Amino acid sequence: MSIFRKTCLFMVFVIVMLVMTGCLNKQTPTDKIYELLETVVATEKDFEEQQDPLVELERKEKVLYDQIISLGMKEFDQIVKLSDEALAVVEQRKEHIDREKQSITSSKEQFVAIVPFIEELEEEKLREKANALHQTMLERYETHEELYENYSTGIQYDRELYNLFKQEDLSIDELEEQITKINEIYAKVLKANETFNEKTEKYNDIKLEFYKEAGLDIKQKSE
């Protein structure tokens, strides 16, 4: 056999091996969806980290609020001092809710890339499950947007309240009106938060169903 023929055969062998390697390493739509979903989990880590600090700040502010309303106008200087402390806590809450929002926004930017891979799924049942997953997550994002907007409005109302406390000529009517606004907006926050948690739970359930339907070894994938 000539050197030329040997070289040609070798080149054909290399090409075949490269093609086979490419086929073996090629990700399926299911694999790509899995990777995207797990990336979303990592992206929302910062969101999770805001929960405990927010709850603690809300408790701290409640203590300050209770102290303020227990004081009389003879202790106005103390009311002003406590109001300033409460305002500082409100600003810290704002920082945490903004970081939470940024994390959810980044999560959504990652998640929307799932659509073309869903369309590539050949099994109808698997595709239906993936579509349900996609729709539920979009509803979850929408609910968080509502939650964030209402919470931000609540923060603004809280600012107004503590600045009112710093006015010596504050009337009972003004105070009651502001507290009513605050109670109403946080009722909306509570409702949105409950819906958000429900959507999160539903999403996680559907995601596990999708993994099982796709035959993914979740334990192995997670390692």
Salt bridges, closest charged atoms under 4 A:
ASP31 OD1 - LYS221 NZ 3.30
GLU38 OE2 - LYS207 NZ 3.94
GLU44 OE1 - ARG140 NH2 2.71
ASP46 OD1 - ARG99 NH2 2.86
GLU56 OE1 - ARG59 NH1 3.99
GLU61 OE1 - ARG93 NH1 2.60
ASP66 OD2 - LYS62 NZ 2.84
ASP84 OD1 - LYS166 NZ 2.69
GLU85 OE2 - LYS81 NZ 2.73
GLU91 OE2 - ARG159 NE 2.61
ASP98 OD1 - LYS94 NZ 3.36
GLU100 OE2 - HIS144 NE2 2.79
GLU139 OE1 - LYS199 NZ 2.67
GLU145 OE1 - LYS101 NZ 3.24
ASP158 OD2 - ARG93 NH1 2.91
GLU160 OE1 - LYS181 NZ 3.42
GLU209 OE1 - LYS129 NZ 2.95
